[in-house]
Amino acid sequence: MHILVVGGTRFVGRHLVAGALGRGHRVTLLHRGRTGAGLFPEAGHLLGDRDAGPAELAALVAGRSWDATVDVCAYRPGQVSALATALDGRGGAHLFVSTVSVYAPPPGPGLTESSALLPPAGPEVSDVTDETYGPLKVACEQAAAAAYGDALLVIRPTYVVGPHDHTWRFPSWVRRLAAGGEVLCPGPDTLPMQVIDARDQAAFMLSLLERGVAGRFHTVSPRPPFSFADLLSAVADVVAPAGTTLTWVDGDFLGDADLSADALPLWERAPKDADVLAADPSAAYAAGLSPRPLADTVADTWDWVRVSAAQAPAGVGLTRTQEAELLATWRARG
Ligand SMILES: NC(=O)c1ccc[n+]([C@@H]2O[C@H](COP(=O)([O-])OP(=O)(O)OC[C@H]3O[C@@H](n4cnc5c(N)ncnc54)[C@H](OP(=O)(O)O)[C@@H]3O)[C@@H](O)[C@H]2O)c1
């Protein structure tokens, strides 16, 4: 197949492009050339800003056609519609990368792809924030459905993990647990958790496109129940030196501490929303999603952390001083 990837040089899309090339597909990436510059010299590159305007976008894709298009980097419905207009039916099958954040706060675990969605963001919403991200993605999905109809393929990932994770949410826990000692873990330890290895997600997306499958699929692992404690224990099993201890600290205590939003990555501060991390993966597993063992993802992520020159963004994860002070204060409270 000849696949157009809108994006493709950071993390989710990067693994998709690598997977597609590895499976023998021709790939064209549309991106601005800022992120991951120099990646994938064997692929085609259309350099431009998808937000530059209808004429510019149409000129970028003019005279070309593809068997499939994967839109990895749309966050606003206008971007989805503008791409559809520019492609004018020449993009082939269409896969939109969405998120499990599209779901309305669910009544309990077990949500499926047909569970209720949040109300879509209105046209006045353009800033992508923690609050608008889900509603904007709902609006994007609606715009994609309007453009591509029943042929539309949507994937809704949970936290994507693995090498090249620019968010450092998961790598920061791998690195911390590998350092050993007493590790502050934010409670409650029972909250649900799911992740997906970006490479398994990429293989699933490509397999769906190769087989001409349409529909909506969670890309999540494992099947519930699985908790945040299970996740951190699985990481510790692979990387933590002997003598490492995990100390679970009350979430309300941590909520009252003066911490940045990313100081405790993956920690769900609002348990009412936590059930989106207990999504039912049955449809995706039946359609071929095959997540590797979490231990393999942990090991590969730790390899990437050690050998890559990548640095965690400022503020992701506690500093060791912050962690020690919080543990001391927590212990002093009895
Ligand atoms: N990471 C997670 O845990 C997670 C969870 C759920 C869903 N998702 C979804 O996964 C997707 C994000 O993945 P990613 O960022 O890792 O994807 P990616 O495709 O690997 O990287 C983003 C790409 O978009 C390009 N880009 C950004 N703005 C652009 C613009 N205005 N015009 C043209 N190209 C542009 C970037 O290149 P340039 O900067 O060079 O333009 C880069 O190639 C999103 O849809 C997100 O909602 C992620």
The ligand as an SDF file (V2000), in Angstrom:
LIG
                    3D

 48 52  0  0  0  0  0  0  0  0999 V2000
    0.9130    9.6970   23.7130 N   0  0  0  0  0  0  0  0  0  0  0  0
   -0.1740    9.1690   24.2540 C   0  0  0  0  0  0  0  0  0  0  0  0
   -0.1510    8.5910   25.3570 O   0  0  0  0  0  0  0  0  0  0  0  0
   -1.4970    9.2590   23.5060 C   0  0  0  0  0  0  0  0  0  0  0  0
   -2.6300    8.7200   24.1100 C   0  0  0  0  0  0  0  0  0  0  0  0
   -3.8300    8.7730   23.4180 C   0  0  0  0  0  0  0  0  0  0  0  0
   -3.9040    9.3320   22.1570 C   0  0  0  0  0  0  0  0  0  0  0  0
   -2.7790    9.8630   21.6040 N   0  0  0  0  0  0  0  0  0  0  0  0
   -2.8890   10.4830   20.2680 C   0  0  0  0  0  0  0  0  0  0  0  0
   -1.7180   10.2050   19.5010 O   0  0  0  0  0  0  0  0  0  0  0  0
   -1.4790   11.3080   18.6500 C   0  0  0  0  0  0  0  0  0  0  0  0
   -0.1480   11.9830   18.9380 C   0  0  0  0  0  0  0  0  0  0  0  0
    0.8780   11.2060   18.6510 O   0  0  0  0  0  0  0  0  0  0  0  0
    2.3410   11.7960   18.3760 P   0  0  0  0  0  0  0  0  0  0  0  0
    2.4360   13.2610   18.6260 O   0  0  0  0  0  0  0  0  0  0  0  0
    3.2080   10.8960   19.1070 O   0  0  0  0  0  0  0  0  0  0  0  0
    2.3170   11.5830   16.7760 O   0  0  0  0  0  0  0  0  0  0  0  0
    3.4500   11.6840   15.6880 P   0  0  0  0  0  0  0  0  0  0  0  0
    2.7270   11.6250   14.3840 O   0  0  0  0  0  0  0  0  0  0  0  0
    4.5590   10.7240   15.9090 O   0  0  0  0  0  0  0  0  0  0  0  0
    4.0260   13.1550   15.9240 O   0  0  0  0  0  0  0  0  0  0  0  0
    3.2730   14.3230   15.6640 C   0  0  0  0  0  0  0  0  0  0  0  0
    3.5480   14.7430   14.2080 C   0  0  0  0  0  0  0  0  0  0  0  0
    2.7150   15.7790   13.8100 O   0  0  0  0  0  0  0  0  0  0  0  0
    3.4810   16.7100   13.0550 C   0  0  0  0  0  0  0  0  0  0  0  0
    2.7870   17.9930   13.1460 N   0  0  0  0  0  0  0  0  0  0  0  0
    2.4590   18.6510   14.2680 C   0  0  0  0  0  0  0  0  0  0  0  0
    1.7980   19.7800   13.9650 N   0  0  0  0  0  0  0  0  0  0  0  0
    1.7350   19.8240   12.6090 C   0  0  0  0  0  0  0  0  0  0  0  0
    1.1800   20.7450   11.6830 C   0  0  0  0  0  0  0  0  0  0  0  0
    0.5570   21.8640   12.0910 N   0  0  0  0  0  0  0  0  0  0  0  0
    1.2730   20.4780   10.3630 N   0  0  0  0  0  0  0  0  0  0  0  0
    1.9030   19.3520    9.9280 C   0  0  0  0  0  0  0  0  0  0  0  0
    2.4420   18.4430   10.7620 N   0  0  0  0  0  0  0  0  0  0  0  0
    2.3590   18.6760   12.0860 C   0  0  0  0  0  0  0  0  0  0  0  0
    4.8350   16.6710   13.7290 C   0  0  0  0  0  0  0  0  0  0  0  0
    5.8990   17.0680   12.9030 O   0  0  0  0  0  0  0  0  0  0  0  0
    6.3950   18.6020   12.8010 P   0  0  0  0  0  0  0  0  0  0  0  0
    6.4750   19.1260   14.1980 O   0  0  0  0  0  0  0  0  0  0  0  0
    7.6960   18.4780   12.1340 O   0  0  0  0  0  0  0  0  0  0  0  0
    5.3580   19.2820   11.9820 O   0  0  0  0  0  0  0  0  0  0  0  0
    4.9800   15.1840   13.9840 C   0  0  0  0  0  0  0  0  0  0  0  0
    5.4280   14.5320   12.8220 O   0  0  0  0  0  0  0  0  0  0  0  0
   -2.5460   12.3270   18.9130 C   0  0  0  0  0  0  0  0  0  0  0  0
   -3.6050   12.1480   18.0090 O   0  0  0  0  0  0  0  0  0  0  0  0
   -2.9890   11.9970   20.3170 C   0  0  0  0  0  0  0  0  0  0  0  0
   -4.2830   12.4370   20.6040 O   0  0  0  0  0  0  0  0  0  0  0  0
   -1.5850    9.8460   22.2380 C   0  0  0  0  0  0  0  0  0  0  0  0
  1  2  1  0
  2  3  2  0
  2  4  1  0
  4  5  1  0
  4 48  2  0
  5  6  2  0
  6  7  1  0
  7  8  2  0
  8  9  1  0
  8 48  1  0
  9 10  1  0
  9 46  1  0
 10 11  1  0
 11 12  1  0
 11 44  1  0
 12 13  1  0
 13 14  1  0
 14 15  2  0
 14 16  1  0
 14 17  1  0
 17 18  1  0
 18 19  2  0
 18 20  1  0
 18 21  1  0
 21 22  1  0
 22 23  1  0
 23 24  1  0
 23 42  1  0
 24 25  1  0
 25 26  1  0
 25 36  1  0
 26 27  1  0
 26 35  1  0
 27 28  2  0
 28 29  1  0
 29 30  1  0
 29 35  2  0
 30 31  1  0
 30 32  2  0
 32 33  1  0
 33 34  2  0
 34 35  1  0
 36 37  1  0
 36 42  1  0
 37 38  1  0
 38 39  2  0
 38 40  1  0
 38 41  1  0
 42 43  1  0
 44 45  1  0
 44 46  1  0
 46 47  1  0
M  CHG  2   8   1  16  -1
M  END
$$$$
